[in-house]
Amino acid sequence: MSFVDNKRIAKNTVVLYVRMILLMAVTLYTSRVILATLGVENYGIYSLIGGIIALFSFISNSLVGAMQRFFSVALGQNDEARYHRIYVMGYNLLFFFSFFFIIGR
């Protein structure tokens, strides 16, 4: 590992720490403003809905990322039938997750 690589790693680390500090400051300030605006009870509802949205965004993004990997392999092998099967299976998975979420309410 050369000196240039070490400088690059140090620079990236500093940039990430500065970014983290800025995001933390903005989050602390906005949560204070939202709490003052909504009140304690509505802030709790706001946080609950935000958590549910984050959970389902994570699930959706995970499924889409996994599907994208399989799409890339099928495209690399130039296999259109496999690509179509992956698309249909991914569509069905997303549909059933949505359906079970609506039913589970």
Summary of the structure (lengths in Angstrom):
residues: 105
radius of gyration: 21.7
end to end distance: 54.5
largest distance: 58.1
contacts: 218
relative contact order: 0.05
helix: 93%
strand: 0%
